Amino acid sequence: MRALLLISSLWAALSPTPQDIGWLKLEQAKAVSSHTNKLILVYVACDPRSGSAPCSGGAAERVFSDPLILKRQEDFHFVRVCEKKTALMVRATKPLEAIILDGDGDEVFRSGFTDVATLDQALGSALLRYAPKEVRWSGDVVLGAGKPLLVVGFDDEKGEALKGFDDRTLVKYHDRIEFVRYSTKKDSEAAKKWGVTQGPAVFICDATRENPEKNSLEKLTGKKNAAALKAAIQKSLLRVEAKK
């Protein structure tokens, strides 16, 4: 709770006015983004090899006072990089580079830019990649698909409880997971096998292990939001990676 209050206070103090960009440090942006789920635009204002270059003035800086870019604060937190350490951290390759990250610091998109139009196009492309995507659920467990995790979901009667997996913050994990969904019908063979008496329920398993119903890494019962599902996936991936 104390951490949440500190982050809320930080964001309130750093919130920009409509007339300017509210520049954040990279770690500040990550902390705030973990709660807002906005993307992070990292603007590389220096030469990443030396860290040298003016960080104010010039045509590139004027781009960020354009109303079209100012409006993008609805979807992005903005970070200006003016030193070598942070430039190396985000693997910058050149000045005037826009590197878009999610709240975990994972790269979503990158592009050079020269003016308002090219920067706005880059931001639009990043948002298209960072969009909700419907999970392609299969109807039965098939091991050996080459993915590290198996997610088995038992939906509720309305069929809405597993929609959290479609959230944009979980899309980057889709290609690492084999998804299987069962309806929670009384006395169904699947429910008996997995020990489910009432949905919704989610089992996250090591996809390389036989009898996954006996070897789940994480079990969640009741309807969970995207943040809870993401935390369980991250925890499970760490456990699988630790075994290698």
C-alpha positions in Angstrom: 0.0 0.0 0.0 2.8 2.4 0.9 4.5 1.7 -2.5 1.3 2.5 -4.3 0.9 5.8 -2.4 4.5 6.7 -3.3 3.9 5.9 -7.0 0.6 7.9 -7.0 2.4 10.9 -5.4 5.2 10.6 -7.9 2.9 10.6 -10.9 0.8 13.5 -9.5 4.0 15.6 -9.0 5.3 14.8 -12.5 2.0 15.0 -14.4 2.5 17.3 -17.4 0.3 20.2 -18.4 -1.4 20.0 -21.8 1.2 22.6 -23.0 4.4 20.5 -22.3 5.9 17.1 -22.1 6.2 15.7 -18.5 9.6 14.0 -18.9 10.4 11.2 -16.6 13.5 9.2 -15.8 13.4 5.6 -17.1 12.9 3.9 -13.8 10.2 6.4 -12.9 8.4 5.7 -16.1 8.6 1.9 -15.5 7.2 2.3 -12.0 4.3 4.5 -13.2 3.6 2.4 -16.3 3.2 -0.8 -14.2 0.0 0.8 -12.9 -1.2 2.8 -15.9 -0.3 0.2 -18.5 0.8 3.0 -20.8 3.8 2.5 -23.1 7.1 4.3 -22.5 8.6 6.4 -25.3 12.4 6.7 -24.8 13.7 9.6 -26.9 17.5 9.2 -27.4 18.7 12.8 -27.5 22.4 12.0 -27.3 25.0 10.0 -29.2 24.7 6.6 -27.4 28.4 5.8 -28.0 29.7 8.9 -26.2 26.7 10.4 -24.4 27.5 13.8 -26.0 24.9 16.1 -27.6 22.8 19.0 -26.4 19.6 17.9 -24.7 17.7 21.1 -25.4 16.9 23.2 -28.5 17.0 22.1 -32.1 14.3 20.9 -34.5 14.0 17.5 -32.7 13.1 19.1 -29.4 10.5 21.3 -31.1 8.8 18.1 -32.3 7.8 17.5 -28.7 5.9 20.8 -28.4 3.7 19.9 -31.3 0.0 19.4 -30.3 -0.1 16.0 -32.2 2.8 14.7 -30.0 1.5 16.3 -26.8 -1.8 14.5 -27.3 0.2 11.2 -27.3 0.6 11.6 -23.6 -2.7 9.9 -23.3 -1.0 6.6 -24.3 2.7 7.1 -23.5 5.0 8.2 -20.7 8.0 10.2 -22.1 11.7 9.7 -21.2 14.5 11.8 -22.6 17.9 10.1 -22.6 20.8 12.5 -22.4 23.6 10.2 -21.1 25.5 7.1 -22.1 24.5 4.8 -19.3 20.7 4.9 -20.0 21.4 4.9 -23.8 23.3 1.6 -23.4 20.5 0.2 -21.1 17.9 0.6 -23.8 20.4 -0.5 -26.5 20.2 2.8 -28.4 21.9 2.8 -31.8 21.8 6.4 -32.8 20.7 9.9 -31.8 17.1 10.9 -32.6 15.9 7.4 -32.0 12.5 6.6 -30.5 12.5 3.3 -28.5 9.1 2.2 -27.2 9.0 0.0 -24.2 6.3 -1.6 -22.1 6.1 -1.3 -18.3 8.4 -4.3 -17.9 11.1 -2.6 -20.0 10.6 -5.0 -22.9 10.9 -3.4 -26.3 7.7 -3.0 -28.4 9.0 -0.9 -31.3 11.8 1.4 -32.4 12.4 3.9 -35.1 14.4 6.9 -36.0 12.5 10.1 -36.6 13.1 13.5 -38.2 9.9 15.4 -37.7 6.4 15.3 -36.1 5.0 13.0 -38.8 7.6 10.3 -38.6 7.5 10.3 -34.7 3.7 10.2 -34.7 3.8 7.3 -37.2 6.2 5.4 -34.9 4.0 5.9 -31.9 1.0 4.7 -33.9 2.8 1.6 -35.0 3.8 0.8 -31.4 0.2 1.1 -30.2 -0.9 -1.3 -33.0 1.6 -3.9 -31.6 0.6 -3.2 -28.0 -3.0 -4.1 -28.5 -5.3 -6.7 -27.1 -5.3 -10.0 -29.0 -7.7 -12.9 -28.6 -6.1 -16.1 -27.4 -6.5 -19.1 -29.7 -7.7 -21.8 -27.3 -7.5 -25.5 -28.2 -9.9 -28.1 -26.9 -7.5 -30.7 -25.4 -4.0 -31.0 -24.0 -1.3 -32.0 -26.4 2.2 -32.0 -24.9 5.4 -31.5 -26.9 4.3 -28.3 -28.8 7.7 -26.7 -28.2 6.3 -24.0 -25.9 7.5 -23.8 -22.2 4.1 -23.3 -20.6 0.7 -24.9 -20.8 -2.3 -23.0 -19.6 -5.4 -24.9 -18.9 -8.5 -22.8 -18.2 -11.9 -23.8 -16.9 -14.3 -21.0 -17.8 -17.4 -19.9 -15.8 -20.9 -20.3 -17.1 -20.9 -17.0 -19.0 -17.6 -17.9 -20.8 -16.0 -14.6 -19.8 -13.7 -15.5 -17.0 -10.6 -16.2 -19.2 -10.8 -13.0 -21.2 -8.0 -11.5 -19.1 -5.6 -13.5 -21.2 -6.5 -11.3 -24.2 -5.2 -8.2 -22.4 -2.5 -6.2 -24.2 -0.1 -6.7 -21.4 -0.2 -10.5 -21.8 0.0 -10.6 -25.6 3.8 -10.9 -25.6 3.5 -14.2 -23.7 1.1 -15.8 -26.2 3.8 -17.4 -28.3 5.3 -19.1 -25.2 2.1 -20.7 -24.1 -0.1 -23.5 -25.3 -3.7 -22.6 -24.3 -6.4 -25.2 -23.6 -9.9 -24.3 -22.4 -12.6 -26.5 -20.9 -16.1 -25.6 -19.8 -16.9 -26.3 -16.2 -19.7 -28.9 -16.6 -20.7 -30.9 -13.6 -19.1 -34.4 -13.6 -17.2 -33.8 -16.9 -14.2 -35.9 -17.4 -11.9 -32.9 -17.7 -13.2 -31.4 -14.4 -12.7 -34.7 -12.6 -9.2 -35.1 -14.1 -8.1 -31.6 -12.9 -10.0 -31.7 -9.7 -12.2 -28.8 -10.5 -15.6 -28.6 -8.9 -16.5 -25.0 -9.7 -15.1 -22.5 -12.3 -13.4 -20.4 -13.2 -10.0 -22.0 -12.6 -6.6 -21.7 -14.3 -3.7 -24.1 -14.1 -0.3 -23.0 -15.4 2.0 -26.0 -16.1 5.4 -27.0 -17.4 4.6 -28.0 -20.9 7.3 -30.6 -21.0 6.0 -32.6 -18.1 3.7 -35.6 -18.4 0.5 -35.6 -16.4 0.4 -31.8 -16.2 -2.8 -32.1 -14.0 -0.5 -33.4 -11.3 2.3 -31.0 -11.9 0.9 -27.5 -12.1 3.3 -24.6 -11.4 0.5 -22.2 -10.5 -3.2 -22.6 -9.8 -5.7 -19.7 -9.7 -9.3 -20.0 -8.7 -12.0 -17.4 -9.2 -12.0 -14.7 -11.8 -8.6 -13.0 -12.0 -7.6 -9.7 -13.6 -4.8 -9.4 -16.2 -2.3 -8.3 -13.6 -2.8 -11.4 -11.5 -2.6 -13.6 -14.6 0.6 -11.9 -15.7 2.2 -12.3 -12.3 1.4 -16.0 -12.4 2.8 -16.4 -15.9 6.0 -14.6 -15.1 6.5 -16.7 -11.9 5.9 -19.9 -13.9 8.4 -18.9 -16.6 11.0 -18.2 -14.0 10.5 -21.6 -12.5 10.7 -23.4 -15.9 13.8 -21.4 -16.9 15.5 -22.3 -13.5 15.2 -26.0 -14.4 17.3 -25.6 -17.6 
